Amino acid sequence: MSNHDACRRMWRTVAALALKDDNVRITAARAGRNYTPGTANLRDGLRTLEGEIRVASAYYHGRDWQQVCENAGIGFDPEKAMAFVTGGPKAIHSARVKVLEASHG
C-alpha cells in the first residue's frame, strides 16, 4: 500500500466517524438526551434538535467537510451527508459501510 492509499483510507475513516458522531448527537437531541463522548466533547451541553441540525448543516456545507471529502477521495455531497446524519441508525450504518468499503478499494 502506498502512502497515498494509506492517507485516503485515514481520511475515509475520518469522514465515517464525523458522520457517525453527528448522527449520534442528532439522535440524542431528538430523544432529549445529552451526548457527551468523554473529554473529546467540543460542544457543551444539550442542544435542541434544531440546533444540532444547524451545526451539522454548517459543517457539511462548509469548506472543512469539502476538504475531508477531497482528501478521502469521496464525492462532496452535503445533502447526502445531512440525510445520513439526520436519519436513523440504519442510515448511518449504510453510510459507514459505503465509506469503509471504498477505503478498501
C-alpha positions, -999 to +999 in steps of 0.1 A: +000+000+000+014+034-009+014+064+014-013+080-008-036+050-003-030+050+034-038+087+036-070+082+016-080+053+040-073+075+070-094+104+056-123+080+048-122+068+084-123+105+095-154+110+072-172+079+086-165+090+122-177+125+116-210+112+101-214+087+130-207+113+156-232+138+142-258+111+138-254+102+174-257+138+185-288+144+165-304+111+176-297+120+212-311+155+208-342+141+191-347+119+222-340+148+246-307+133+258-272+148+261-244+132+241-210+136+258-183+115+244-159+120+273-132+146+272-134+148+234-167+167+236-162+200+218-198+211+223-211+220+258-244+207+270-275+196+251-285+215+220-320+213+207-326+191+177-328+222+155-295+235+169-277+202+163-291+200+128-280+237+122-244+230+134-242+198+113-255+215+082-230+243+086-202+218+088-213+195+059-220+225+036-186+241+045-151+240+034-138+217+061-161+188+050-153+195+014-116+192+023-122+159+041-141+146+011-113+156-013-086+141+009-107+109+012-114+107-025-151+107-020-177+130-035-186+162-018-224+159-013-236+180+016-273+170+012-264+132+012-243+138+044-272+156+060-295+127+051-272+103+068-267+123+100-304+131+104-315+096+096-317+067+120-291+041+128-297+022+096-288+054+075-256+059+094-246+023+092-252+023+055-230+054+051-202+039+072-203+007+052-201+026+019-172+048+031-153+019+047-158-003+016-145+025-006-114+027+016-105-009+008-110-004-030 
